[in-house]
Every structure is written in C-alpha cells, then in structure tokens.
Amino acid sequence: MIDPAKSCILLTGAAGEIGTALRLGLRPQYHHLLLTDRRPVADLASNERFVQADIADRDALAAMMQGVEAVVHMTGVPAEHTLEDLFRINARGVFDVFEVARLAGVKRIVFASSNHAFGCYPLTTPVTPDAPPRPDSFYGVFKVMGETMLRYYHDRHGIASVSLRIGTFRPQPIDQRSLASWLSPRDAVQLVDRSLRHPAPGCLVINAYSGNTRLKVRDPNWEFLGYRPQDDAERYVEALRAQGVDVDGPWEWREHGGAFVHQPEKPTG
Ligand SMILES: NC(=O)c1ccc[n+]([C@@H]2O[C@H](COP(=O)([O-])OP(=O)(O)OC[C@H]3O[C@@H](n4cnc5c(N)ncnc54)[C@H](O)[C@@H]3O)[C@@H](O)[C@H]2O)c1
C-alpha cells in the first residue's frame, strides 16, 4: 500500500490531458509528486517537481526513479501516429519505464491501458477485464503488451499493478459512443488514487469508465478496488440532443473499439 502522506509518486505524461487532471486531483493528498514529460509543465505546487525528458532517455528515467514508491505511467501517443512512433513511445517506452522501475525496486505501477485492448469484441458482449484481450489496432496491441509485462513483473518480481483500460477521457461526453465510454476527470483521479492506496491489488486490469447509465462493459473489479464512480454521462444527454447530436439512433459501430476497428492498416515497412 502506498501511503500518500509519505510516498513519492512518479507521474509520466504529466503535461497531457489525463496527467494534468491527475496532478490537480492528487497533489492536495500526496506528499510528493515527481512529474515528467517531454513538454513543459506549468504552475508547479510546492510538493511537485518536474523533470523534462523524453521517455526514451533511460539515464534520465533511472535518475528519476530513485526514492520513488510508485509509478503512474501516462505517457503515450494516440493511434493516429505512425507505427514507428507508436512502437517507440507506446511499446519501447513502456518497456523502458517498467524495466527501469523494476531495477530501482519500485513496488507498484499504474498503467494507462485502453478500451482498444478489447476493441474487437462486439458491443453485445459486456466485456469484463478477465476476458482474453482482442485489440483492434497496433495501438491496442501495445496496450496489451503493457498489461502482459505487468503480469510478468507481478508473477516474477512481486510488483503490484493496476492497468486502467481507459474509455473516453474528456471533460464531458461529446457523442453517442462517449455516453457509454466516458471517463470523467474526477473519476480518473479516484481510480488512480484507489490503485495506489489499495493494500494488495495484485495484477489488476480494470475498465476505467465513469458510472454511465449506457455502459457496455461490466467490471467486478470496481468493487474490489473500492472504486465508486461519481459521474454518469447521462447527465449530458439533453445538452447533446439540443446541440443536434444523435443520442437516440442506432449505434454507428458494432464493436467496442468504434472507428478503430475499421481503420486501414498502417504500413509495416
Ligand atoms: N484520452 C483518452 O481518452 C485515453 C483513452 C485510452 C487510453 N489513453 C491513454 O492514456 C494516456 C494519457 O492520455 P492523454 O489523453 O492524457 O494523452 P496526451 O497526449 O494528452 O498526453 C500524453 C503525454 O505524453 C507525452 N509524451 C508523448 N511522447 C513522449 C515522449 N517520447 N517522451 C516524453 N513524453 C511524451 C506528451 O507530451 C503528452 O503530454 C496515454 O497513454 C493514452 O494512450 C487515453
């Protein structure tokens, strides 16, 4: 268990959308947040320290990892990037962060996985985290790789972890799909906080969604982790309808991964 009053947490991807929400939500409760990103981070609080670095810089990572009790790994690029970038940042970068953490004796890792780890399941299947992964893209494949590495580190090295299969992180839902897949900023903070504080999460994979009325996944692990979502995308239905968003018609997609399942394959060299 991580003691927020004493522990140093390393947050990667700290300048990003989710990283910023996590900083703001966690820093009032946590003793020390060490932040890293290749982009600058502004408005540091007195209990935050920032190191600007590329995730490929293993020496910088090793220096950062000293004295760190837990890593929250949010660095990543979206699926639109070239396969080369996806491989360098979302695969090799994950490997480097996890491996440097292991070598430094870090005992807990929280990882930004994705709903695209199971995107090829039909929407009629309420996917639980114990179902075999069915990634819908190389982006999803590399998220499954991260989850698999964490399984290995748990079984071989006793490192506890929580892989968060994040749905659609946004300030609010924007379309019919995100009415089901939305993860609100404060629910994201709660998920990471619970993942750090839980006494023994083992090697947990969790569907990281708000408590949306239209959820199309199921998750017994929410109870295990002590996660009680505070938000429900349904609150925004009327506002979306008023904006002309089709919130009532049949779904545009048949699979959990939405458009990802139908993208042309990237050139693989
Ligand atoms: N936003 C979502 O809905 C969503 C859904 C599923 C999974 N995720 C995952 O959550 C994580 C965070 O997503 P986000 O929405 O905050 O993305 P984001 O793009 O806003 O943030 C990612 C951060 O990673 C940093 N980064 C990228 N490449 C880097 C490199 N080579 N070295 C150092 N830093 C680098 C970027 O500068 C950025 O600040 C990602 O791993 C993403 O795949 C996000």
The ligand as a Gaussian input file, in Angstrom:
#p B3LYP/6-31G(d) Opt

LIG

0 1
 N       -7.570000      10.308000     -23.563000
 C       -8.222000       9.141000     -23.655000
 O       -9.443000       9.076000     -23.842000
 C       -7.452000       7.852000     -23.498000
 C       -8.137000       6.643000     -23.683000
 C       -7.448000       5.438000     -23.510000
 C       -6.105000       5.467000     -23.140000
 N       -5.456000       6.670000     -23.001000
 C       -4.030000       6.642000     -22.651000
 O       -3.818000       7.497000     -21.534000
 C       -2.516000       8.104000     -21.608000
 C       -2.656000       9.611000     -21.467000
 O       -3.551000      10.080000     -22.474000
 P       -3.848000      11.639000     -22.674000
 O       -5.199000      11.736000     -23.272000
 O       -3.511000      12.390000     -21.453000
 O       -2.799000      11.958000     -23.826000
 P       -1.978000      13.294000     -24.065000
 O       -1.457000      13.254000     -25.464000
 O       -2.777000      14.489000     -23.663000
 O       -0.772000      13.133000     -23.030000
 C        0.309000      12.266000     -23.271000
 C        1.576000      12.955000     -22.803000
 O        2.683000      12.099000     -23.140000
 C        3.753000      12.945000     -23.532000
 N        4.668000      12.223000     -24.411000
 C        4.408000      11.696000     -25.625000
 N        5.516000      11.176000     -26.156000
 C        6.514000      11.381000     -25.259000
 C        7.888000      11.047000     -25.227000
 N        8.501000      10.429000     -26.260000
 N        8.607000      11.385000     -24.139000
 C        8.031000      12.042000     -23.086000
 N        6.729000      12.389000     -23.066000
 C        5.987000      12.059000     -24.139000
 C        3.100000      14.105000     -24.285000
 O        3.934000      15.243000     -24.329000
 C        1.803000      14.303000     -23.508000
 O        1.920000      15.351000     -22.558000
 C       -1.921000       7.645000     -22.932000
 O       -1.072000       6.542000     -22.692000
 C       -3.130000       7.187000     -23.731000
 O       -2.788000       6.181000     -24.679000
 C       -6.096000       7.854000     -23.160000

